[in-house]
Amino acid sequence: MTSPSIDRDHAVQLMREMTRIRRFEEKCAELYSAGKIRGFLHLYVGEEAIATGVMRALEADDAVVATYREHGHALARGINANALMAEMYGRVEGVSHGRGGSMHVFDAATRFYGGNAIVGGGLPLAVGLALADKMQGRNRVTACFFGEGAIAEGAFHESMNLAAVWQLPVLFCCENNLYAMGTALARSESETDLVLKAAAFDVAAWPVDGMDVLAVEQHARRAVDVVRAGSGPVFLELRTYRFRAHSMYDPDRYRGREEIEHWRERDPLVTFPASMPDFLDQATLDGIERDVAAEIEAAIAFAEAGSLEAAADLERFVTMDRVPS
């Protein structure tokens, strides 16, 4: 565990954010099993340190582009838990008015541009946002999150190349959890050191322990400083692990129980407070859990009381080519 300067308030904020994400995701799994949440559901359990650490390095005017495993990013970015849970329920009170659901969370107010269901689909969007900022002379950073599976997509290589050629202000955050759905990294990539993939495009890149929230924050701040200074994009390989299956439909038979338990020994919700007993004693941790539980229960109540979109409004915001009769 890295040990940069940190005070009690800082430690509590990091622990609270990681706990909020973990408990929100666990509750979503329960609600999905109960039929309250429909469609697909991809949980962020185990990866909380990444969203928590990176978001602290960003400014409010920066942009965030995420994947379909984005509830943790959304919470850490500042999207209200009530609005996020209502979106999970498909209610019009949701952050995307019930039209995005689990995989397509969008919020212009926090400059949160997805939630993208297509693997690697957010990468070109991030490059476009960064290009617009550079052309307009705005000192902004676009943080783009994606899994290591996206590196097999052509969009990754095209996006990295253009970002490097045009020296765009993009922070590429690769959340390497070792499995693209059920395919292990070594089975799909001949070179598993992903930092070398980025280096091939002459992009500054380095690995980060994605299970260590302080390391993530520290390296994210360093990377953001480089990007904001106009030195071009930076690629972070955030090495992490998801404790749960790829999605709620995944039987998770491609990895052994021993491997999962080995990674659970590095659970950031366990190792982080253990490293700071003076700041995160049991009373403080209990208080965080109570506050988070109350927030999530309130979010569920808000979602339960929400309304479905009227059938008459289903074609709103939809462009349709109509065949002449």
C-alpha positions as CSV (number, residue, x, y, z in Angstrom):
1,M,0.0,0.0,0.0
2,T,1.4,3.4,-0.9
3,S,1.5,6.1,1.8
4,P,1.1,9.6,0.4
5,S,0.2,12.3,2.8
6,I,-3.4,11.8,3.9
7,D,-5.5,13.2,6.8
8,R,-8.5,11.7,8.5
9,D,-11.1,13.5,6.4
10,H,-9.5,12.4,3.2
11,A,-9.4,8.8,4.4
12,V,-13.0,8.8,5.5
13,Q,-14.1,10.3,2.1
14,L,-12.3,7.6,0.2
15,M,-13.7,4.8,2.4
16,R,-17.2,6.3,2.2
17,E,-17.1,6.4,-1.6
18,M,-15.9,2.9,-2.0
19,T,-18.5,1.7,0.5
20,R,-21.3,3.5,-1.3
21,I,-20.4,1.8,-4.6
22,R,-20.0,-1.6,-3.0
23,R,-23.3,-1.5,-1.2
24,F,-25.2,0.0,-4.1
25,E,-24.0,-2.7,-6.4
26,E,-24.8,-5.5,-3.9
27,K,-28.3,-4.1,-3.5
28,C,-28.7,-3.9,-7.3
29,A,-27.9,-7.6,-7.4
30,E,-30.7,-8.3,-4.9
31,L,-33.2,-6.1,-6.7
32,Y,-32.3,-7.8,-10.0
33,S,-32.9,-11.2,-8.6
34,A,-36.3,-10.0,-7.3
35,G,-37.3,-8.8,-10.7
36,K,-37.2,-5.1,-9.8
37,I,-34.3,-4.3,-12.2
38,R,-34.6,-5.7,-15.7
39,G,-32.3,-6.2,-18.7
40,F,-28.6,-6.6,-18.2
41,L,-26.6,-5.8,-15.1
42,H,-22.8,-5.6,-14.8
43,L,-21.5,-5.1,-11.3
44,Y,-18.4,-3.2,-10.2
45,V,-17.8,-5.2,-7.0
46,G,-14.0,-5.4,-6.4
47,E,-13.1,-2.4,-8.7
48,E,-14.3,0.4,-6.4
49,A,-10.8,1.9,-5.8
50,I,-10.5,2.9,-9.4
51,A,-13.6,5.0,-9.8
52,T,-13.0,6.5,-6.4
53,G,-9.4,7.4,-6.9
54,V,-9.6,8.7,-10.5
55,M,-12.7,10.9,-9.9
56,R,-10.8,12.8,-7.2
57,A,-8.2,13.8,-9.7
58,L,-10.8,15.4,-12.1
59,E,-12.4,18.8,-12.1
60,A,-16.1,19.4,-12.5
61,D,-15.7,20.7,-16.0
62,D,-13.8,17.6,-17.2
63,A,-15.7,14.8,-19.0
64,V,-16.1,11.2,-18.1
65,V,-16.8,8.4,-20.6
66,A,-17.5,5.0,-19.1
67,T,-18.5,1.4,-20.0
68,Y,-21.6,-0.7,-19.3
69,R,-20.1,-1.4,-15.9
70,E,-20.5,2.2,-14.9
71,H,-22.7,2.5,-11.8
72,G,-19.5,3.0,-9.7
73,H,-18.2,5.7,-12.0
74,A,-21.6,7.4,-11.9
75,L,-21.7,7.5,-8.1
76,A,-18.2,8.7,-7.7
77,R,-18.7,11.4,-10.3
78,G,-21.5,12.8,-8.2
79,I,-24.7,11.5,-9.8
80,N,-27.3,11.3,-7.2
81,A,-28.1,7.8,-5.8
82,N,-31.8,8.4,-6.0
83,A,-31.7,9.3,-9.7
84,L,-29.3,6.5,-10.4
85,M,-31.5,3.9,-8.7
86,A,-34.6,5.2,-10.5
87,E,-32.7,4.8,-13.8
88,M,-32.0,1.2,-12.8
89,Y,-35.7,0.7,-12.3
90,G,-36.4,2.3,-15.7
91,R,-38.4,5.2,-14.2
92,V,-38.7,8.7,-15.7
93,E,-37.3,10.2,-12.6
94,G,-34.0,8.4,-13.4
95,V,-30.9,10.3,-14.4
96,S,-31.5,9.4,-18.0
97,H,-35.3,9.5,-17.6
98,G,-35.5,5.8,-17.6
99,R,-34.3,5.4,-21.2
100,G,-30.7,4.3,-20.4
101,G,-31.1,1.7,-17.7
102,S,-28.1,0.0,-16.3
103,M,-25.8,0.2,-19.3
104,H,-26.5,3.7,-20.6
105,V,-26.3,6.1,-17.8
106,F,-25.9,9.7,-19.0
107,D,-25.9,13.0,-17.2
108,A,-25.0,16.2,-18.9
109,A,-24.9,18.1,-15.6
110,T,-21.9,16.2,-14.4
111,R,-20.5,15.7,-17.9
112,F,-20.9,12.0,-17.7
113,Y,-21.2,10.7,-21.2
114,G,-22.1,7.0,-20.7
115,G,-22.5,4.1,-20.1
116,N,-21.8,2.5,-23.5
117,A,-22.9,-1.0,-24.2
118,I,-20.5,-1.5,-27.1
119,V,-17.1,-2.8,-26.1
120,G,-14.7,0.0,-26.8
121,G,-17.6,2.2,-28.0
122,G,-16.7,5.1,-25.6
123,L,-13.1,5.5,-26.9
124,P,-14.0,7.4,-30.1
125,L,-16.5,9.5,-28.2
126,A,-13.7,10.5,-25.7
127,V,-11.4,11.4,-28.6
128,G,-14.2,13.6,-30.1
129,L,-14.9,15.4,-26.8
130,A,-11.2,16.0,-26.3
131,L,-10.8,17.3,-29.9
132,A,-13.7,19.7,-29.4
133,D,-12.1,21.0,-26.2
134,K,-8.7,21.5,-27.9
135,M,-10.2,23.3,-30.8
136,Q,-12.2,25.6,-28.5
137,G,-9.2,26.3,-26.3
138,R,-10.8,24.8,-23.2
139,N,-8.4,23.5,-20.5
140,R,-10.4,20.3,-19.9
141,V,-9.5,16.6,-19.6
142,T,-11.7,13.7,-20.8
143,A,-11.3,10.5,-18.8
144,C,-12.2,7.4,-20.7
145,F,-12.8,4.1,-18.8
146,F,-12.7,0.8,-20.6
147,G,-11.9,-2.8,-19.9
148,E,-8.8,-4.7,-21.2
149,G,-11.1,-6.5,-23.7
150,A,-11.6,-3.2,-25.6
151,I,-7.9,-3.4,-26.5
152,A,-8.8,-6.1,-29.1
153,E,-11.1,-3.6,-30.8
154,G,-10.0,-1.5,-33.8
155,A,-11.6,1.5,-32.1
156,F,-8.9,1.3,-29.4
157,H,-6.0,1.5,-31.8
158,E,-7.7,4.2,-33.9
159,S,-8.5,6.3,-30.8
160,M,-5.0,6.0,-29.3
161,N,-3.4,6.9,-32.6
162,L,-5.5,10.0,-33.2
163,A,-5.2,11.1,-29.6
164,A,-1.4,10.9,-30.0
165,V,-1.1,12.4,-33.4
166,W,-3.3,15.4,-32.4
167,Q,-2.0,15.5,-28.8
168,L,-5.5,15.5,-27.4
169,P,-6.3,15.9,-23.6
170,V,-7.5,12.3,-23.0
171,L,-6.8,10.2,-19.9
172,F,-7.2,6.5,-21.0
173,C,-8.1,4.4,-18.0
174,C,-7.9,0.7,-18.8
175,E,-9.5,-1.3,-16.0
176,N,-7.7,-4.6,-16.5
177,N,-9.7,-7.2,-14.6
178,L,-8.1,-10.0,-16.5
179,Y,-11.2,-11.3,-18.2
180,A,-13.1,-10.0,-21.2
181,M,-16.4,-11.6,-20.4
182,G,-15.2,-15.2,-20.0
183,T,-12.0,-14.9,-21.9
184,A,-8.7,-14.6,-20.0
185,L,-6.3,-11.9,-21.2
186,A,-3.6,-14.4,-22.1
187,R,-6.0,-16.3,-24.4
188,S,-6.8,-13.2,-26.5
189,E,-3.6,-11.1,-26.5
190,S,-0.2,-12.3,-27.4
191,E,1.3,-9.3,-25.4
192,T,-0.4,-9.1,-22.0
193,D,1.6,-6.1,-20.8
194,L,-0.9,-3.5,-21.8
195,V,1.4,-0.6,-21.1
196,L,3.4,-1.7,-24.1
197,K,0.3,-1.5,-26.3
198,A,0.0,2.2,-25.5
199,A,3.7,2.8,-25.8
200,A,3.4,1.6,-29.4
201,F,1.5,4.8,-30.1
202,D,4.1,7.0,-28.3
203,V,1.6,7.6,-25.5
204,A,2.9,8.1,-21.9
205,A,1.7,5.0,-20.0
206,W,2.3,3.2,-16.8
207,P,0.7,0.5,-14.6
208,V,-1.2,1.2,-11.4
209,D,-2.3,-1.1,-8.6
210,G,-6.1,-0.8,-9.1
211,M,-6.8,-2.4,-5.7
212,D,-5.1,0.5,-3.9
213,V,-7.2,3.6,-3.8
214,L,-4.4,5.8,-2.7
215,A,-2.2,4.6,-5.5
216,V,-5.0,5.1,-8.0
217,E,-5.6,8.7,-6.8
218,Q,-1.9,9.5,-6.7
219,H,-1.2,8.2,-10.2
220,A,-4.4,9.7,-11.6
221,R,-3.4,13.1,-10.3
222,R,0.0,12.8,-11.9
223,A,-1.6,11.7,-15.2
224,V,-4.2,14.5,-15.2
225,D,-1.5,17.1,-14.6
226,V,0.4,15.8,-17.7
227,V,-2.7,15.8,-19.8
228,R,-3.9,19.2,-18.6
229,A,-0.5,20.8,-19.3
230,G,-1.0,20.0,-23.0
231,S,1.5,17.2,-23.2
232,G,-0.9,14.8,-24.9
233,P,-2.8,11.7,-23.7
234,V,-1.8,9.4,-20.9
235,F,-2.7,5.7,-20.6
236,L,-3.1,4.1,-17.2
237,E,-3.3,0.3,-16.9
238,L,-5.3,-0.1,-13.6
239,R,-4.8,-3.7,-12.6
240,T,-7.9,-4.9,-10.8
241,Y,-10.3,-7.8,-10.4
242,R,-14.1,-8.2,-10.4
243,F,-15.2,-10.4,-7.6
244,R,-18.5,-11.3,-9.3
245,A,-19.3,-12.7,-12.7
246,H,-19.2,-10.6,-15.8
247,S,-23.0,-10.1,-15.6
248,M,-26.0,-11.5,-13.9
249,Y,-26.4,-14.0,-16.7
250,D,-22.8,-15.3,-16.5
251,P,-22.4,-18.7,-14.8
252,D,-18.7,-17.8,-14.1
253,R,-17.2,-21.2,-14.9
254,Y,-14.0,-19.9,-16.5
255,R,-12.0,-19.2,-13.3
256,G,-11.4,-21.1,-10.1
257,R,-12.7,-20.3,-6.7
258,E,-9.1,-20.2,-5.4
259,E,-8.3,-17.4,-7.8
260,I,-11.3,-15.3,-6.7
261,E,-10.5,-15.9,-3.0
262,H,-6.8,-14.9,-3.6
263,W,-7.9,-11.6,-5.1
264,R,-10.4,-11.1,-2.2
265,E,-7.5,-10.9,0.1
266,R,-6.7,-7.6,-1.7
267,D,-10.3,-6.2,-1.3
268,P,-9.8,-2.4,-1.1
269,L,-12.7,-2.2,1.4
270,V,-10.6,-4.4,3.7
271,T,-7.0,-3.5,3.0
272,F,-7.5,0.3,3.0
273,P,-9.0,0.6,6.5
274,A,-6.6,-2.0,7.8
275,S,-3.7,0.3,6.7
276,M,-5.2,3.3,8.6
277,P,-6.5,2.1,11.9
278,D,-6.1,5.5,13.5
279,F,-8.4,7.2,10.9
280,L,-10.7,4.3,10.1
281,D,-11.5,2.6,13.4
282,Q,-14.5,0.3,13.8
283,A,-16.7,3.1,15.1
284,T,-16.0,5.2,12.0
285,L,-16.6,2.3,9.7
286,D,-19.9,1.4,11.4
287,G,-20.9,5.0,11.0
288,I,-20.1,5.0,7.3
289,E,-22.1,1.7,6.9
290,R,-25.1,3.3,8.6
291,D,-25.0,6.4,6.5
292,V,-24.6,4.4,3.3
293,A,-27.4,2.0,4.2
294,A,-29.8,4.9,4.8
295,E,-28.8,6.5,1.5
296,I,-29.5,3.3,-0.5
297,E,-32.8,2.6,1.2
298,A,-33.9,6.2,0.4
299,A,-32.8,5.6,-3.2
300,I,-34.9,2.4,-3.4
301,A,-37.9,4.2,-2.0
302,F,-37.5,6.9,-4.5
303,A,-37.3,4.5,-7.4
304,E,-40.2,2.4,-6.1
305,A,-42.3,5.6,-6.0
306,G,-41.3,6.6,-9.5
307,S,-43.4,6.3,-12.7
308,L,-43.0,4.6,-16.0
309,E,-42.9,6.6,-19.2
310,A,-46.3,7.0,-20.8
311,A,-46.8,5.0,-23.9
312,A,-47.7,8.2,-25.8
313,D,-44.1,9.5,-25.1
314,L,-42.2,6.4,-26.4
315,E,-41.3,8.1,-29.7
316,R,-40.0,11.2,-28.1
317,F,-36.3,11.8,-28.8
318,V,-36.3,9.0,-31.4
319,T,-35.6,9.8,-35.1
320,M,-37.5,7.4,-37.3
321,D,-37.3,7.2,-41.1
322,R,-40.9,6.6,-42.2
323,V,-41.6,4.8,-45.5
324,P,-44.1,6.7,-47.6
325,S,-47.4,4.9,-47.9
